[in-house]
C-alpha cells in the first residue's frame, strides 16, 4: 500500500491510499459517513494476481483535507476525478459503502466517460426519509435541516461543528447529502452492482426486480461482516 497526498488545483490536500498499480482495472472507493480512507480492507496479493488497483481517499473534513464550507456531492466528484486522472487512470469502477454509495452515484452521473460501473454496498437511504433521520443524532439532524433550508443557519452550524475533533468529516458529509441532489438516478447509465445485507435494506430486492433492466441475485447465509 502507498499512502500519499494529492494537492488539488485550489491548493487543498487530499490523503489517499493506493493498493496495487493503477491502470486499466482500477476501483475508486468512497467510504461511509464520517469514516476514513482506511475503512476498506484490501487483499493486495489478490489485486496483484489480477493486476487491479484500489484507490481510497479521505473526503473533506478529515485531516489533512480539513473542513470546507460549501462542500457538495459535485465537489467530491470533481476531487475524485482529478485524483484518479492524476494517477494515470483513463477510466475506473466506483465503489461506495453506505453514504459513500450516494457520492458514487453523483460521481458516475457527472463523469459518465470516466466511470465504467458502480458497486453500491448497503447504500444509505436518501435525505428526507425516516430511515435517514433515524441514523443522525440531534446535532447532525439540525445540520442537515439547515443545509437544506437555511444557508445562514448552515454557515453557523459549520462554524461550530466543523471545529470539533471527530465531527468535521461526518458534518461535511451530512451537509452535502442534505442538499438537493444534482442528478437523477435516470442519468446514471452505467451498470450497477448492488450488494445489500438483509439488516440494512434501503432498496428491497422486490422493488428492484420490477425493473427489467436489473438482474437480482440472492445469496443466502452470507455473513454480514
C-alpha positions in Angstrom: 0.0 0.0 0.0 1.1 3.5 -0.8 -0.2 6.5 1.2 0.2 9.9 -0.3 -1.2 13.4 -0.5 -2.8 14.8 -3.7 -2.9 18.6 -4.0 -6.0 20.0 -5.8 -5.9 22.9 -8.2 -7.1 25.2 -5.4 -4.4 24.1 -3.0 -6.4 21.6 -0.8 -4.8 18.4 0.4 -6.5 15.0 -0.1 -4.9 12.0 1.6 -5.3 8.7 -0.3 -4.2 5.1 -0.2 -3.2 3.2 -3.3 -3.3 -0.5 -3.4 -1.8 -2.1 -6.5 -0.8 -0.4 -9.7 -3.4 1.9 -11.3 -4.2 1.2 -14.9 -6.9 -0.5 -16.9 -8.6 -2.1 -13.9 -8.8 0.5 -11.1 -11.5 0.8 -8.4 -12.1 4.1 -6.5 -13.6 3.5 -3.0 -15.9 6.0 -1.3 -16.1 5.4 2.4 -19.2 5.7 4.6 -20.4 8.8 6.5 -17.8 10.2 8.9 -15.4 7.3 8.1 -11.8 7.3 6.7 -9.9 6.0 3.7 -8.6 3.2 5.9 -12.1 1.7 6.3 -11.6 -0.7 3.4 -9.6 -3.9 3.9 -7.8 -4.9 0.7 -6.1 -8.2 -0.2 -3.1 -6.8 -2.1 -1.9 -10.3 -3.2 -5.3 -10.9 -4.9 -5.0 -7.5 -6.6 -1.5 -8.2 -7.8 -2.6 -11.6 -9.3 -5.3 -9.8 -11.3 -3.4 -6.6 -11.9 -6.1 -4.5 -10.3 -5.8 -1.4 -8.2 -7.9 0.2 -5.4 -7.8 3.9 -4.6 -9.3 5.0 -1.3 -9.4 8.7 -0.4 -10.5 10.9 2.5 -13.3 13.3 1.8 -13.4 16.9 3.1 -13.4 17.2 6.9 -10.7 14.6 7.6 -7.1 15.8 8.3 -5.1 16.8 6.3 -8.0 17.7 4.0 -9.8 19.9 6.6 -13.4 21.1 6.6 -14.7 23.2 3.7 -17.9 25.3 3.7 -20.0 24.7 0.5 -18.9 21.0 0.4 -21.1 19.1 -2.0 -21.6 15.9 -4.0 -20.4 17.7 -7.1 -17.2 18.9 -5.5 -16.4 15.4 -4.2 -17.0 14.1 -7.7 -14.6 16.7 -9.1 -11.9 15.8 -6.4 -12.3 12.0 -7.2 -12.0 12.7 -11.0 -8.9 14.9 -10.6 -7.2 12.3 -8.3 -7.7 9.3 -10.5 -6.7 11.1 -13.6 -3.6 12.4 -11.9 -2.8 8.7 -11.1 -3.0 7.9 -14.8 -6.4 6.2 -14.9 -8.4 6.8 -18.1 -11.5 5.1 -16.6 -12.4 3.3 -13.4 -15.1 1.5 -11.4 -16.5 3.3 -8.4 -17.4 1.5 -5.2 -19.3 3.1 -2.3 -20.2 1.8 1.2 -23.3 3.2 2.9 -23.4 7.0 2.4 -20.4 6.6 0.1 -22.9 5.0 -2.4 -24.6 8.3 -2.8 -21.3 10.0 -3.6 -20.6 7.3 -6.1 -23.9 7.9 -7.8 -23.0 11.6 -8.2 -19.6 10.8 -9.4 -21.0 8.4 -12.1 -23.6 11.0 -13.2 -21.1 13.8 -13.5 -18.4 11.8 -15.2 -20.0 9.2 -17.4 -17.0 8.9 -19.6 -14.7 8.2 -16.6 -16.8 5.7 -14.6 -17.4 2.3 -16.2 -19.6 0.8 -13.5 -20.8 1.2 -9.9 -20.7 -1.1 -6.9 -23.1 0.0 -4.1 -22.6 -1.8 -0.8 -25.5 -1.3 1.7 -26.2 2.2 0.2 -27.6 4.8 2.6 -31.3 6.0 2.3 -31.9 9.4 0.7 -32.4 12.6 2.6 -35.9 13.1 3.9 -36.8 9.5 4.7 -37.4 8.4 8.2 -34.5 5.9 7.9 -32.1 8.8 7.0 -33.1 10.9 10.0 -33.1 8.0 12.4 -29.4 7.5 11.7 -28.5 11.0 12.8 -28.0 12.5 16.3 -29.7 15.8 17.2 -26.8 18.0 16.2 -26.3 16.3 12.8 -30.1 16.3 12.2 -30.1 20.1 12.7 -27.1 20.5 10.4 -29.0 18.5 7.7 -32.1 20.7 8.0 -30.0 23.9 8.0 -28.2 22.8 4.9 -31.4 22.1 3.1 -33.4 25.2 4.1 -31.3 27.9 5.7 -27.8 28.9 4.3 -27.3 31.3 7.1 -28.0 28.7 9.8 -25.9 26.2 7.9 -22.9 28.5 8.0 -23.4 29.0 11.7 -23.6 25.2 12.3 -20.4 24.8 10.1 -18.5 27.2 12.3 -19.5 25.3 15.5 -19.4 21.6 14.4 -16.6 21.6 11.9 -14.1 22.6 14.5 -14.9 19.6 16.8 -12.4 16.7 16.6 -14.1 13.7 15.1 -17.2 15.6 13.9 -15.9 17.6 11.0 -15.9 14.8 8.4 -19.4 13.5 9.4 -20.7 17.0 9.5 -19.4 17.8 6.0 -21.0 14.5 4.7 -24.3 15.3 6.3 -24.4 18.8 4.8 -23.5 17.5 1.3 -26.2 14.8 1.4 -28.9 17.1 2.7 -28.6 19.5 -0.3 -30.8 18.9 -3.3 -29.2 16.2 -5.5 -27.5 17.5 -8.6 -28.6 14.4 -10.6 -31.5 12.0 -11.0 -31.0 8.2 -10.9 -32.1 8.0 -14.5 -29.0 9.9 -15.6 -26.8 7.0 -14.4 -26.4 4.7 -17.4 -23.5 2.6 -16.3 -24.0 -1.0 -15.0 -24.7 -1.1 -11.2 -23.8 -3.9 -8.8 -25.9 -3.7 -5.7 -24.8 -5.6 -2.5 -27.5 -5.2 0.2 -27.5 -7.0 3.5 -30.9 -8.0 5.0 -30.2 -5.9 8.1 -29.9 -2.7 6.2 -32.3 -2.9 3.3 -32.7 0.5 1.8 -33.6 -0.9 -1.7 -35.7 -4.1 -1.2 -34.9 -6.7 -4.0 -38.7 -6.9 -4.7 -38.6 -3.3 -5.8 -35.5 -3.7 -8.0 -36.9 -6.8 -9.7 -39.8 -4.8 -11.2 -37.4 -3.1 -13.5 -36.4 -5.3 -16.5 -33.0 -3.6 -16.6 -31.9 -5.2 -13.4 -30.8 -8.7 -12.5 -31.1 -9.7 -8.9 -29.1 -12.5 -7.3 -30.0 -13.5 -3.7 -27.1 -15.0 -1.8 -28.3 -16.9 1.3 -26.3 -17.5 4.5 -23.9 -14.7 3.7 -22.3 -13.2 6.9 -23.0 -9.5 7.2 -19.4 -8.6 8.1 
